[in-house]
Amino acid sequence: METKVKFETVEQYMGSLSAPVRNQLQTIRQTLLHAAPGAKELIHYQMPALEYLGKVFIYFAAFKDHYHITIPQAGKVVEAFKEELSSLDISKSTMRLPKDGPIPLDLLRRVTEFRLREL
């Protein structure tokens, strides 16, 4: 029987990744944190997340072929950034950013700032 690691901290999660993936996700993480001063990091649903005013407002994680950014209740975000998001692989509230492609850090920063204003 396979035992899955249960992460208790973002540092544990980050430490479980290979160096190249960890470095790229660290860049994403720092971009989100810089855009959200005062946000608290936590593990939620076994993924790194940021919380502000008691609400989890963004998740970031590394999957096999992509980086995963989830924004709960993303309707207004998707509408506000519709044109810029159209070139990305998105679903209702999740952006999947290919590991082998450029990461739109400026877009992530602006989306994070927008989401914070909604809280």
Secondary structure, DSSP 8 states (H G I E B T S, - for coil): --------SHHHHHHTS-HHHHHHHHHHHHHHHHHSTT-EEEEETTEEEEEETTEEEEEEEE-SSEEEEE-TT-HHHHHHTHHHHTTSEE-SSEEEEETTS---HHHHHHHHHHHHHH-
